[in-house]
Structure formats: structure tokens, C-alpha cells
Amino acid sequence: MGPRKRENAVSTLCRLVRLSRSWFYGHGAGEAARESRKARRAARDKALLERISHFFKASKGRYGSKRIHRD
């Protein structure tokens, strides 16, 4: 709906796809929060992967997921 926002009224577009206008405006506002959560999750995942790789290399590839998780 973004590119056509200029061509048509928001209320008309929302009526066509059966959405409320409040959802339309709320969805756009929530996008920044979703991106922020994705970025934080990616950072946590990267840090966790580094720790897992460290333990795996330190064990010379002998430790599996259960033992790495326990340590």
C-alpha cells in the first residue's frame, strides 16, 4: 500500500483490503520497533554463535550441542 498512498485516499485503500485505518497507521509506526527487535536479536545470535564456535574449537570438535550447552 505504500507506493499507492499518494494516488488514493488511505480510507479507500483500507476499505478495499478490509483493514481499519487505525491498523494501517499503527502498522507503519510499529515497523521501527520490529526492526529494532530484529537488530537486537541478530546481535545476540552473533554473540552466541561466537561463544559456541569458541567452545567447539577449544574441544577440538569433540563436544556436541548438549555438552556445549551445559558448559
C-alpha positions, 0 to 999 in steps of 0.5 A: 500500500505504500507506493499507492498512498499518494494516488488514493485516499488511505480510507479507500485503500483500507476499505478495499483490503478490509483493514481499519485505518487505525491498523494501517497507521499503527502498522507503519509506526510499529515497523521501527520497533520490529526492526529494532527487535530484529537488530537486537536479536541478530546481535545476540545470535552473533554473540552466541554463535561466537561463544559456541564456535569458541567452545567447539574449537577449544574441544577440538570438535569433540563436544556436541550441542548438549555438552556445549550447552551445559558448559 
